[in-house]
Amino acid sequence: MQRCAGNMSKSSYDTDEDGVVDKAEGVRVVTDYPESPSLGDVVVKDGKVYVRVSNG
């Protein structure tokens, strides 16, 4: 994972100023996987990031 340095976009935030983006627009923390995710949906489950990248 690459650390975010310098200016960050409006949709990302480094709330504890450790150089790592903590929150980004559209990222949701979940306890169960979404039943019908759209392509590009990003979720965090159990500390891991998941992205829907195909229809398969």
Secondary structure, DSSP 8 states (H G I E B T S, - for coil): -----S---TTEE-TT-SSS--EETTEEE-SS--SS--TT-EEEETTEEEE-----
